[in-house]
Amino acid sequence: RGYDPISGNLILFPFNHHIDPKAPQLSTLIAGNARPGITSLYQIHEWDWLNNRPAGFIQRPADAPLDFATLVGFSTQGGQSVLVPYSGYNLGPGYQAIVLYASPTSITLKYTLNDSVVSGYTLHLQNFRVDPGLLALYNQANADGRGELPALFGKEKIGEALGNEILVS
């Protein structure tokens, strides 16, 4: 799909919508850094399924400011532990998320047991080194037909920052 940088305020802002107290907390994403600085803003493209190519940007919510970003860079230091953002959801014996996709430098976490991003919370994390054991576990589950995907605990280490920024959507 791709994404393009945008300019805007490098701050978090509140939305005027229902608050889910169980939502994943990005303040628990980077070990030892509950308030990482925002380093960059991007807009992710929609996908044009008919023509099999990127389309315009994902539509922003009506109550969002004009510089609303669908992908945000958060400051890190190389080697910092990247963790599963803690949530109030329990998928079974304490697990909070499953791995829908993993590569050496990115992961997609889902806070339901569905192998789909259609409903529930999904986080895409990029620009960090995914734990090699977790990556191997995902690759094996994927090769075996995705009947079972890796399940993770909140605040479980999933990798390490490569440099000064991790991307989150």
N, CA and C atoms as an extended XYZ file, in Angstrom:
507
Properties=species:S:1:pos:R:3:atomname:S:1:resname:S:1:resid:I:1 pbc="F F F"
N         0.820       -1.199        0.000 N   ARG     1
C         0.000        0.000        0.000 CA  ARG     1
C         0.854        1.249        0.000 C   ARG     1
N         1.870        1.255        0.814 N   GLY     2
C         2.761        2.401        0.881 CA  GLY     2
C         2.225        3.531        1.730 C   GLY     2
N         3.091        4.493        1.973 N   TYR     3
C         2.727        5.650        2.770 CA  TYR     3
C         3.612        6.815        2.372 C   TYR     3
N         3.134        8.024        2.656 N   ASP     4
C         3.867        9.243        2.350 CA  ASP     4
C         3.975       10.100        3.602 C   ASP     4
N         5.107       10.817        3.761 N   PRO     5
C         5.236       11.703        4.919 CA  PRO     5
C         4.289       12.888        4.804 C   PRO     5
N         3.829       13.371        5.954 N   ILE     6
C         3.029       14.591        6.004 CA  ILE     6
C         3.638       15.498        7.068 C   ILE     6
N         3.296       16.770        6.992 N   SER     7
C         3.733       17.688        8.040 CA  SER     7
C         2.585       17.852        9.025 C   SER     7
N         2.922       18.225       10.223 N   GLY     8
C         1.893       18.431       11.227 CA  GLY     8
C         2.501       18.506       12.611 C   GLY     8
N         1.635       18.638       13.586 N   ASN     9
C         2.057       18.714       14.981 CA  ASN     9
C         2.489       17.343       15.470 C   ASN     9
N         3.659       17.259       16.024 N   LEU    10
C         4.196       15.999       16.524 CA  LEU    10
C         3.737       15.779       17.969 C   LEU    10
N         2.400       15.667       18.128 N   ILE    11
C         1.794       15.470       19.443 CA  ILE    11
C         0.633       14.485       19.325 C   ILE    11
N         0.302       13.872       20.465 N   LEU    12
C        -0.907       13.062       20.529 CA  LEU    12
C        -2.056       13.979       20.910 C   LEU    12
N        -3.243       13.676       20.438 N   PHE    13
C        -4.393       14.519       20.748 CA  PHE    13
C        -5.607       13.638       21.011 C   PHE    13
N        -6.551       14.123       21.818 N   PRO    14
C        -7.744       13.329       22.138 CA  PRO    14
C        -8.777       13.398       21.020 C   PRO    14
N        -9.518       12.290       20.870 N   PHE    15
C       -10.648       12.253       19.949 CA  PHE    15
C       -11.930       12.371       20.758 C   PHE    15
N       -12.963       12.864       20.149 N   ASN    16
C       -14.263       12.957       20.791 CA  ASN    16
C       -15.063       11.704       20.434 C   ASN    16
N       -14.681       10.570       21.030 N   HIS    17
C       -15.381        9.316       20.761 CA  HIS    17
C       -15.341        8.443       22.007 C   HIS    17
N       -16.103        7.369       21.959 N   HIS    18
C       -16.163        6.449       23.089 CA  HIS    18
C       -14.758        5.943       23.415 C   HIS    18
N       -14.442        5.896       24.686 N   ILE    19
C       -13.131        5.418       25.125 CA  ILE    19
C       -13.269        3.972       25.579 C   ILE    19
N       -12.417        3.121       25.052 N   ASP    20
C       -12.383        1.713       25.429 CA  ASP    20
C       -11.273        1.532       26.459 C   ASP    20
N       -11.617        1.278       27.720 N   PRO    21
C       -10.568        1.138       28.734 CA  PRO    21
C        -9.683       -0.094       28.525 C   PRO    21
N       -10.081       -1.006       27.641 N   LYS    22
C        -9.283       -2.201       27.374 CA  LYS    22
C        -8.334       -2.033       26.183 C   LYS    22
N        -8.391       -0.903       25.505 N   ALA    23
C        -7.601       -0.690       24.289 CA  ALA    23
C        -6.106       -0.864       24.541 C   ALA    23
N        -5.346       -1.348       23.543 N   PRO    24
C        -3.889       -1.457       23.684 CA  PRO    24
C        -3.284       -0.092       24.026 C   PRO    24
N        -2.353       -0.090       24.942 N   GLN    25
C        -1.728        1.140       25.427 CA  GLN    25
C        -0.333        1.298       24.820 C   GLN    25
N        -0.186        2.257       23.917 N   LEU    26
C         1.112        2.473       23.274 CA  LEU    26
C         2.169        2.939       24.267 C   LEU    26
N         1.753        3.391       25.435 N   SER    27
C         2.723        3.785       26.461 CA  SER    27
C         3.518        2.590       26.973 C   SER    27
N         3.089        1.372       26.627 N   THR    28
C         3.805        0.160       27.057 CA  THR    28
C         4.550       -0.503       25.898 C   THR    28
N         4.689        0.187       24.774 N   LEU    29
C         5.325       -0.372       23.577 CA  LEU    29
C         6.843       -0.473       23.693 C   LEU    29
N         7.473        0.532       24.275 N   ILE    30
C         8.932        0.589       24.324 CA  ILE    30
C         9.369        0.509       25.782 C   ILE    30
N        10.141       -0.510       26.115 N   ALA    31
C        10.569       -0.714       27.500 CA  ALA    31
C        11.281        0.520       28.030 C   ALA    31
N        10.853        0.978       29.210 N   GLY    32
C        11.512        2.102       29.855 CA  GLY    32
C        11.188        3.454       29.266 C   GLY    32
N        10.207        3.537       28.370 N   ASN    33
C         9.878        4.807       27.732 CA  ASN    33
C         8.365        4.930       27.581 C   ASN    33
N         7.684        5.311       28.656 N   ALA    34
C         6.220        5.391       28.649 CA  ALA    34
C         5.687        6.566       27.830 C   ALA    34
N         6.529        7.532       27.512 N   ARG    35
C         6.086        8.687       26.714 CA  ARG    35
C         7.104        8.973       25.605 C   ARG    35
N         7.234        8.058       24.643 N   PRO    36
C         8.204        8.314       23.567 CA  PRO    36
C         7.786        9.525       22.742 C   PRO    36
N         8.766       10.273       22.308 N   GLY    37
C         8.474       11.422       21.458 CA  GLY    37
C         8.011       10.975       20.080 C   GLY    37
N         7.217       11.812       19.450 N   ILE    38
C         6.777       11.550       18.083 CA  ILE    38
C         7.787       12.192       17.150 C   ILE    38
N         8.308       11.397       16.223 N   THR    39
C         9.378       11.864       15.345 CA  THR    39
C         8.923       12.147       13.920 C   THR    39
N         7.814       11.520       13.502 N   SER    40
C         7.360       11.704       12.120 CA  SER    40
C         5.904       11.297       11.976 C   SER    40
N         5.274       11.815       10.931 N   LEU    41
C         3.875       11.521       10.619 CA  LEU    41
C         3.762       11.093        9.157 C   LEU    41
N         2.867       10.128        8.903 N   TYR    42
C         2.666        9.620        7.543 CA  TYR    42
C         1.181        9.348        7.314 C   TYR    42
N         0.814        9.298        6.058 N   GLN    43
C        -0.516        8.840        5.656 CA  GLN    43
C        -0.335        7.563        4.840 C   GLN    43
N        -1.109        6.537        5.200 N   ILE    44
C        -1.081        5.256        4.495 CA  ILE    44
C        -2.103        5.297        3.364 C   ILE    44
N        -1.751        4.702        2.247 N   HIS    45
C        -2.652        4.644        1.097 CA  HIS    45
C        -3.686        3.527        1.249 C   HIS    45
N        -4.883        3.777        0.746 N   GLU    46
C        -5.892        2.733        0.568 CA  GLU    46
C        -5.360        1.792       -0.507 C   GLU    46
N        -6.013        0.653       -0.695 N   TRP    47
C        -5.646       -0.263       -1.762 CA  TRP    47
C        -6.776       -0.332       -2.773 C   TRP    47
N        -6.461       -0.114       -4.035 N   ASP    48
C        -7.423       -0.219       -5.141 CA  ASP    48
C        -7.411       -1.671       -5.609 C   ASP    48
N        -8.371       -2.467       -5.086 N   TRP    49
C        -8.413       -3.908       -5.386 CA  TRP    49
C        -8.709       -4.175       -6.847 C   TRP    49
N        -9.507       -3.333       -7.472 N   LEU    50
C        -9.876       -3.526       -8.873 CA  LEU    50
C        -8.653       -3.429       -9.785 C   LEU    50
N        -7.774       -2.461       -9.505 N   ASN    51
C        -6.599       -2.241      -10.339 CA  ASN    51
C        -5.297       -2.744       -9.709 C   ASN    51
N        -5.405       -3.337       -8.516 N   ASN    52
C        -4.263       -3.922       -7.826 CA  ASN    52
C        -3.107       -2.932       -7.665 C   ASN    52
N        -3.430       -1.774       -7.051 N   ARG    53
C        -2.413       -0.740       -6.845 CA  ARG    53
C        -2.829        0.188       -5.698 C   ARG    53
N        -1.870        0.954       -5.173 N   PRO    54
C        -2.218        1.921       -4.137 CA  PRO    54
C        -3.181        2.978       -4.676 C   PRO    54
N        -4.050        3.467       -3.793 N   ALA    55
C        -5.004        4.514       -4.158 CA  ALA    55
C        -4.746        5.728       -3.265 C   ALA    55
N        -5.769        6.550       -3.066 N   GLY    56
C        -5.642        7.723       -2.204 CA  GLY    56
C        -5.380        7.322       -0.764 C   GLY    56
N        -5.271        8.324        0.088 N   PHE    57
C        -4.998        8.062        1.497 CA  PHE    57
C        -6.219        7.505        2.222 C   PHE    57
N        -5.980        6.764        3.289 N   ILE    58
C        -7.054        6.308        4.165 CA  ILE    58
C        -7.793        7.539        4.678 C   ILE    58
N        -9.103        7.482        4.669 N   GLN    59
C        -9.916        8.622        5.088 CA  GLN    59
C        -9.750        8.886        6.586 C   GLN    59
N        -9.605       10.141        6.940 N   ARG    60
C        -9.461       10.490        8.351 CA  ARG    60
C       -10.829       10.589        9.001 C   ARG    60
N       -10.923       10.315       10.298 N   PRO    61
C       -12.191       10.470       11.007 CA  PRO    61
C       -12.671       11.917       10.944 C   PRO    61
N       -13.971       12.100       10.963 N   ALA    62
C       -14.556       13.438       10.832 CA  ALA    62
C       -14.097       14.383       11.942 C   ALA    62
N       -13.840       13.855       13.135 N   ASP    63
C       -13.452       14.718       14.250 CA  ASP    63
C       -11.934       14.867       14.399 C   ASP    63
N       -11.188       14.408       13.416 N   ALA    64
C        -9.718       14.488       13.485 CA  ALA    64
C        -9.217       15.777       12.844 C   ALA    64
N        -8.098       16.302       13.322 N   PRO    65
C        -7.524       17.497       12.700 CA  PRO    65
C        -6.964       17.175       11.313 C   PRO    65
N        -6.664       18.202       10.552 N   LEU    66
C        -6.185       18.018        9.188 CA  LEU    66
C        -4.848       17.281        9.126 C   LEU    66
N        -4.046       17.375       10.186 N   ASP    67
C        -2.756       16.682       10.179 CA  ASP    67
C        -2.842       15.305       10.845 C   ASP    67
N        -4.031       14.712       10.849 N   PHE    68
C        -4.235       13.364       11.369 CA  PHE    68
C        -3.352       12.390       10.591 C   PHE    68
N        -2.606       11.554       11.305 N   ALA    69
C        -1.694       10.601       10.665 CA  ALA    69
C        -2.182        9.177       10.887 C   ALA    69
N        -2.010        8.332        9.880 N   THR    70
C        -2.369        6.916       10.006 CA  THR    70
C        -1.141        6.055       10.309 C   THR    70
N         0.040        6.650       10.277 N   LEU    71
C         1.289        5.984       10.634 CA  LEU    71
C         2.145        7.018       11.360 C   LEU    71
N         2.655        6.623       12.533 N   VAL    72
C         3.385        7.568       13.372 CA  VAL    72
C         4.740        6.984       13.746 C   VAL    72
N         5.765        7.809       13.677 N   GLY    73
C         7.092        7.420       14.135 CA  GLY    73
C         7.269        7.820       15.589 C   GLY    73
N         7.718        6.876       16.428 N   PHE    74
C         7.996        7.138       17.838 CA  PHE    74
C         9.495        6.975       18.078 C   PHE    74
N        10.044        7.834       18.914 N   SER    75
C        11.488        7.813       19.159 CA  SER    75
C        11.900        6.588       19.971 C   SER    75
N        13.015        6.018       19.569 N   THR    76
C        13.614        4.876       20.255 CA  THR    76
C        15.122        5.073       20.271 C   THR    76
N        15.792        4.173       20.964 N   GLN    77
C        17.244        4.081       20.906 CA  GLN    77
C        17.569        2.660       20.484 C   GLN    77
N        18.553        2.505       19.616 N   GLY    78
C        18.936        1.179       19.165 CA  GLY    78
C        19.122        0.221       20.327 C   GLY    78
N        18.535       -0.963       20.212 N   GLY    79
C        18.659       -1.978       21.242 CA  GLY    79
C        17.559       -1.966       22.289 C   GLY    79
N        16.753       -0.886       22.346 N   GLN    80
C        15.649       -0.861       23.312 CA  GLN    80
C        14.675       -1.994       23.008 C   GLN    80
N        14.128       -2.592       24.045 N   SER    81
C        13.162       -3.677       23.875 CA  SER    81
C        11.821       -3.131       23.387 C   SER    81
N        11.273       -3.782       22.373 N   VAL    82
C         9.931       -3.486       21.871 CA  VAL    82
C         9.011       -4.554       22.453 C   VAL    82
N         7.902       -4.103       23.036 N   LEU    83
C         6.992       -4.985       23.755 CA  LEU    83
C         5.609       -5.008       23.116 C   LEU    83
N         4.842       -6.062       23.397 N   VAL    84
C         3.438       -6.107       22.999 CA  VAL    84
C         2.713       -5.059       23.840 C   VAL    84
N         2.082       -4.047       23.219 N   PRO    85
C         1.347       -3.068       24.020 CA  PRO    85
C         0.273       -3.750       24.881 C   PRO    85
N         0.296       -3.440       26.149 N   TYR    86
C        -0.623       -4.052       27.107 CA  TYR    86
C        -2.059       -3.607       26.826 C   TYR    86
N        -2.990       -4.539       26.988 N   SER    87
C        -4.416       -4.230       26.828 CA  SER    87
C        -5.193       -4.901       27.959 C   SER    87
N        -6.478       -4.651       27.983 N   GLY    88
C        -7.348       -5.315       28.945 CA  GLY    88
C        -7.999       -6.552       28.376 C   GLY    88
N        -7.604       -6.955       27.192 N   TYR    89
C        -8.216       -8.121       26.543 CA  TYR    89
C        -7.498       -9.401       26.946 C   TYR    89
N        -8.254      -10.483       27.045 N   ASN    90
C        -7.702      -11.785       27.409 CA  ASN    90
C        -8.204      -12.802       26.399 C   ASN    90
N        -7.279      -13.334       25.599 N   LEU    91
C        -7.635      -14.295       24.554 CA  LEU    91
C        -7.559      -15.733       25.050 C   LEU    91
N        -7.254      -15.904       26.310 N   GLY    92
C        -7.099      -17.231       26.889 CA  GLY    92
C        -5.770      -17.305       27.589 C   GLY    92
N        -5.683      -18.046       28.666 N   PRO    93
C        -4.647      -18.071       29.698 CA  PRO    93
C        -3.699      -16.870       29.716 C   PRO    93
N        -4.251      -15.664       29.743 N   GLY    94
C        -3.441      -14.462       29.869 CA  GLY    94
C        -2.936      -13.858       28.573 C   GLY    94
N        -3.104      -14.531       27.452 N   TYR    95
C        -2.649      -13.986       26.172 CA  TYR    95
C        -3.521      -12.793       25.775 C   TYR    95
N        -2.884      -11.798       25.153 N   GLN    96
C        -3.613      -10.598       24.767 CA  GLN    96
C        -3.635      -10.345       23.264 C   GLN    96
N        -2.727      -10.930       22.523 N   ALA    97
C        -2.648      -10.663       21.084 CA  ALA    97
C        -2.115      -11.892       20.358 C   ALA    97
N        -2.410      -11.944       19.054 N   ILE    98
C        -1.823      -12.968       18.196 CA  ILE    98
C        -1.029      -12.273       17.096 C   ILE    98
N        -0.134      -13.021       16.480 N   VAL    99
C         0.693      -12.499       15.386 CA  VAL    99
C         0.009      -12.863       14.071 C   VAL    99
N        -0.454      -11.839       13.336 N   LEU   100
C        -1.054      -12.071       12.017 CA  LEU   100
C        -0.012      -12.095       10.918 C   LEU   100
N         1.096      -11.392       11.128 N   TYR   101
C         2.157      -11.324       10.121 CA  TYR   101
C         3.450      -10.969       10.828 C   TYR   101
N         4.549      -11.493       10.352 N   ALA   102
C         5.863      -11.114       10.868 CA  ALA   102
C         6.904      -11.223        9.764 C   ALA   102
N         7.852      -10.309        9.795 N   SER   103
C         9.020      -10.335        8.919 CA  SER   103
C        10.204       -9.963        9.810 C   SER   103
N        11.415       -9.962        9.289 N   PRO   104
C        12.552       -9.602       10.146 CA  PRO   104
C        12.459       -8.205       10.768 C   PRO   104
N        11.710       -7.273       10.130 N   THR   105
C        11.654       -5.898       10.646 CA  THR   105
C        10.241       -5.366       10.868 C   THR   105
N         9.233       -6.221       10.852 N   SER   106
C         7.870       -5.741       11.106 CA  SER   106
C         6.993       -6.866       11.646 C   SER   106
N         5.901       -6.455       12.291 N   ILE   107
C         4.962       -7.425       12.845 CA  ILE   107
C         3.571       -6.807       12.852 C   ILE   107
N         2.558       -7.644       12.692 N   THR   108
C         1.172       -7.223       12.816 CA  THR   108
C         0.553       -8.002       13.965 C   THR   108
N         0.076       -7.256       14.967 N   LEU   109
C        -0.533       -7.845       16.150 CA  LEU   109
C        -2.040       -7.638       16.108 C   LEU   109
N        -2.778       -8.646       16.532 N   LYS   110
C        -4.246       -8.586       16.546 CA  LYS   110
C        -4.727       -8.928       17.944 C   LYS   110
N        -5.638       -8.118       18.476 N   TYR   111
C        -6.130       -8.295       19.833 CA  TYR   111
C        -7.449       -9.065       19.879 C   TYR   111
N        -7.648       -9.971       18.928 N   THR   112
C        -8.723      -10.964       18.948 CA  THR   112
C        -8.115      -12.259       18.419 C   THR   112
N        -8.901      -13.325       18.408 N   LEU   113
C        -8.408      -14.600       17.867 CA  LEU   113
C        -8.683      -14.742       16.373 C   LEU   113
N        -9.238      -13.725       15.739 N   ASN   114
C        -9.563      -13.781       14.316 CA  ASN   114
C        -8.334      -13.539       13.458 C   ASN   114
N        -8.158      -14.356       12.438 N   ASP   115
C        -7.063      -14.198       11.486 CA  ASP   115
C        -7.494      -13.202       10.416 C   ASP   115
N        -7.826      -11.998       10.852 N   SER   116
C        -8.342      -10.954        9.971 CA  SER   116
C        -8.231       -9.615       10.692 C   SER   116
N        -8.101       -8.543        9.928 N   VAL   117
C        -8.043       -7.206       10.510 CA  VAL   117
C        -9.390       -6.488       10.454 C   VAL   117
N       -10.449       -7.191       10.063 N   VAL   118
C       -11.742       -6.554        9.841 CA  VAL   118
C       -12.313       -5.918       11.102 C   VAL   118
N       -12.231       -6.576       12.243 N   SER   119
C       -12.787       -5.989       13.459 CA  SER   119
C       -11.803       -6.173       14.610 C   SER   119
N       -11.901       -5.302       15.591 N   GLY   120
C       -10.999       -5.354       16.729 CA  GLY   120
C        -9.733       -4.557       16.470 C   GLY   120
N        -8.870       -4.505       17.464 N   TYR   121
C        -7.629       -3.732       17.366 CA  TYR   121
C        -6.551       -4.510       16.625 C   TYR   121
N        -5.913       -3.819       15.680 N   THR   122
C        -4.771       -4.358       14.947 CA  THR   122
C        -3.672       -3.300       14.988 C   THR   122
N        -2.464       -3.715       15.307 N   LEU   123
C        -1.319       -2.808       15.291 CA  LEU   123
C        -0.276       -3.338       14.321 C   LEU   123
N         0.226       -2.445       13.471 N   HIS   124
C         1.331       -2.758       12.567 CA  HIS   124
C         2.549       -2.011       13.097 C   HIS   124
N         3.604       -2.741       13.379 N   LEU   125
C         4.837       -2.158       13.895 CA  LEU   125
C         5.948       -2.428       12.894 C   LEU   125
N         6.707       -1.388       12.553 N   GLN   126
C         7.775       -1.509       11.566 CA  GLN   126
C         9.062       -0.874       12.080 C   GLN   126
N        10.148       -1.234       11.439 N   ASN   127
C        11.441       -0.610       11.676 CA  ASN   127
C        12.051       -1.029       13.011 C   ASN   127
N        11.919       -2.321       13.323 N   PHE   128
C        12.589       -2.882       14.489 CA  PHE   128
C        12.951       -4.329       14.172 C   PHE   128
N        13.847       -4.908       14.949 N   ARG   129
C        14.263       -6.292       14.718 CA  ARG   129
C        13.339       -7.212       15.496 C   ARG   129
N        12.522       -7.963       14.757 N   VAL   130
C        11.610       -8.923       15.374 CA  VAL   130
C        12.447      -10.057       15.963 C   VAL   130
N        12.088      -10.489       17.171 N   ASP   131
C        12.788      -11.584       17.826 CA  ASP   131
C        12.864      -12.777       16.867 C   ASP   131
N        14.057      -13.315       16.598 N   PRO   132
C        14.199      -14.410       15.635 CA  PRO   132
C        13.381      -15.659       16.000 C   PRO   132
N        13.264      -15.971       17.287 N   GLY   133
C        12.470      -17.127       17.701 CA  GLY   133
C        10.996      -16.931       17.407 C   GLY   133
N        10.495      -15.723       17.646 N   LEU   134
C         9.097      -15.410       17.342 CA  LEU   134
C         8.869      -15.442       15.838 C   LEU   134
N         9.801      -14.904       15.075 N   LEU   135
C         9.688      -14.924       13.622 CA  LEU   135
C         9.650      -16.365       13.104 C   LEU   135
N        10.507      -17.222       13.628 N   ALA   136
C        10.516      -18.637       13.219 CA  ALA   136
C         9.206      -19.319       13.589 C   ALA   136
N         8.674      -19.019       14.764 N   LEU   137
C         7.395      -19.592       15.192 CA  LEU   137
C         6.266      -19.155       14.260 C   LEU   137
N         6.239      -17.863       13.909 N   TYR   138
C         5.225      -17.376       12.973 CA  TYR   138
C         5.380      -18.053       11.604 C   TYR   138
N         6.607      -18.097       11.087 N   ASN   139
C         6.827      -18.697        9.768 CA  ASN   139
C         6.374      -20.154        9.735 C   ASN   139
N         6.625      -20.902       10.796 N   GLN   140
C         6.185      -22.292       10.859 CA  GLN   140
C         4.659      -22.383       10.897 C   GLN   140
N         4.010      -21.542       11.704 N   ALA   141
C         2.546      -21.533       11.786 CA  ALA   141
C         1.930      -21.166       10.441 C   ALA   141
N         2.539      -20.220        9.754 N   ASN   142
C         2.057      -19.814        8.441 CA  ASN   142
C         2.218      -20.949        7.437 C   ASN   142
N         3.362      -21.619        7.456 N   ALA   143
C         3.615      -22.745        6.546 CA  ALA   143
C         2.679      -23.920        6.834 C   ALA   143
N         2.258      -24.060        8.098 N   ASP   144
C         1.367      -25.151        8.487 CA  ASP   144
C        -0.105      -24.838        8.231 C   ASP   144
N        -0.391      -23.710        7.566 N   GLY   145
C        -1.767      -23.398        7.194 CA  GLY   145
C        -2.490      -22.418        8.100 C   GLY   145
N        -1.805      -21.829        9.067 N   ARG   146
C        -2.361      -20.781        9.927 CA  ARG   146
C        -3.496      -21.258       10.833 C   ARG   146
N        -3.578      -22.567       11.085 N   GLY   147
C        -4.587      -23.086       12.014 CA  GLY   147
C        -4.360      -22.581       13.429 C   GLY   147
N        -3.121      -22.351       13.767 N   GLU   148
C        -2.742      -21.755       15.049 CA  GLU   148
C        -1.680      -20.704       14.763 C   GLU   148
N        -1.838      -19.542       15.375 N   LEU   149
C        -0.857      -18.471       15.230 CA  LEU   149
C        -0.246      -18.171       16.594 C   LEU   149
N         0.971      -17.635       16.628 N   PRO   150
C         1.598      -17.339       17.919 CA  PRO   150
C         0.749      -16.381       18.749 C   PRO   150
N         0.571      -16.705       20.026 N   ALA   151
C        -0.149      -15.856       20.971 CA  ALA   151
C         0.867      -15.220       21.913 C   ALA   151
N         0.595      -13.977       22.306 N   LEU   152
C         1.554      -13.206       23.093 CA  LEU   152
C         0.894      -12.578       24.318 C   LEU   152
N         1.669      -12.409       25.355 N   PHE   153
C         1.224      -11.720       26.566 CA  PHE   153
C         1.449      -10.222       26.406 C   PHE   153
N         0.643       -9.423       27.084 N   GLY   154
C         0.890       -7.991       27.129 CA  GLY   154
C         2.242       -7.726       27.762 C   GLY   154
N         2.984       -6.798       27.224 N   LYS   155
C         4.324       -6.394       27.671 CA  LYS   155
C         5.389       -7.458       27.415 C   LYS   155
N         5.049       -8.495       26.616 N   GLU   156
C         6.054       -9.493       26.246 CA  GLU   156
C         7.006       -8.885       25.216 C   GLU   156
N         8.303       -9.154       25.350 N   LYS   157
C         9.294       -8.637       24.404 CA  LYS   157
C         9.127       -9.337       23.054 C   LYS   157
N         9.043       -8.530       21.985 N   ILE   158
C         8.902       -9.086       20.637 CA  ILE   158
C        10.066       -8.693       19.730 C   ILE   158
N        10.977       -7.885       20.232 N   GLY   159
C        12.119       -7.497       19.421 CA  GLY   159
C        12.866       -6.329       20.027 C   GLY   159
N        13.725       -5.716       19.193 N   GLU   160
C        14.556       -4.599       19.633 CA  GLU   160
C        14.578       -3.508       18.577 C   GLU   160
N        14.614       -2.272       19.053 N   ALA   161
C        14.706       -1.121       18.153 CA  ALA   161
C        15.997       -1.203       17.346 C   ALA   161
N        15.897       -0.874       16.073 N   LEU   162
C        17.077       -0.857       15.202 CA  LEU   162
C        17.838        0.461       15.292 C   LEU   162
N        17.100        1.523       15.539 N   GLY   163
C        17.721        2.844       15.547 CA  GLY   163
C        16.886        3.811       16.357 C   GLY   163
N        16.663        5.010       15.790 N   ASN   164
C        16.007        6.062       16.562 CA  ASN   164
C        14.510        6.208       16.324 C   ASN   164
N        13.880        5.254       15.614 N   GLU   165
C        12.444        5.399       15.358 CA  GLU   165
C        11.804        4.039       15.069 C   GLU   165
N        10.620        3.846       15.645 N   ILE   166
C         9.776        2.705       15.305 CA  ILE   166
C         8.483        3.286       14.728 C   ILE   166
N         7.963        2.643       13.686 N   LEU   167
C         6.737        3.115       13.043 CA  LEU   167
C         5.545        2.293       13.518 C   LEU   167
N         4.443        2.976       13.837 N   VAL   168
C         3.260        2.328       14.382 CA  VAL   168
C         2.022        2.812       13.648 C   VAL   168
N         1.208        1.850       13.208 N   SER   169
C        -0.111        2.208       12.650 CA  SER   169
C        -1.143        1.275       13.234 C   SER   169
